[in-house]
């Protein structure tokens, strides 16, 4: 593993900044933080690297205008705060980029948009066009309309998906500490900053399962998950401090900053990326050891004969997760049959060879993070 290295000239960069790095403790926008972020991103464009900003902070930005001192706990309250705050957040960003003779554009996404293949491709085309026109895309989840079942869950994950959409050369997660630590630095005096790790390293599992505090409001787990998602398409991730005014330029130039997460050496094809990250799963299929071996080691399709259990109500074309006997995720794919058809096949030995998921529609994961094409 080589660790930190420069990003190719012209390569796209996706930068994610969390709420805690953009807003004041009691709510409202931190003007100094907006100035710092817009300055850094303008700098990355001047280095020849078109950059997308994935920004949290809409809910926090709306609290003062609503006379609130803390986040609402109910969904409608959060939606109202987001509706009020998103405009205020964009106003500050637009002003910051305008000072630097740049134009910013708002892009709001939800899970259902990304789950639809046509809309997924339209989102990619829109982002491509914005970047080619030197418009800075500012992406956020559409919290005003996203009910729980339509939510992506966190902007770290959204940033990883956007990295896939734009074919980024780097994902940079800016947070409120210098990077990932070997253990919680608030609790352990010997906690060490991890300079570079592979996306498969076990240390990331232990870090991700620890406390959520040290690496920002989204938590360590979401950042590790996002880095591994990016790794599946060959995109390196750096987790670094949002307060560092040279974090982005250092990341692009290859200067050691934060924690570098080394990606998988080869990326997944575009359609498999969509299956893996765009389609929400509609169910789970458990398989026996023979089927798991065939899928993982031989790149085979998943046949009815190897399935031990099904959960969920899904139809042909839906995505499902495939797990082994221990419940570990090994694959995700689009089924060719619905649940009822499978149950009919399960009772008919002549249909034991029925293909439930074809290998061309199957993303194979050995554990939760190592894909095979």
Helices and strands as residue ranges (DSSP letters): E 13-17, G 19-21, H 31-46, E 51-55, H 58-63, G 64-66, H 75-98, E 103-109, H 111-115, H 117-132, E 135-141, G 148-150, H 155-166, E 170-175, E 196-198, H 202-208, H 219-231, E 236-241, H 247-253, E 259-262, H 270-273, I 274-278, E 281-287, H 289-298, E 302-303, G 304-306, E 307-311, E 319-323, E 329-334, H 339-346, G 349-351, E 355-357, G 359-361, E 362-366, E 370-372
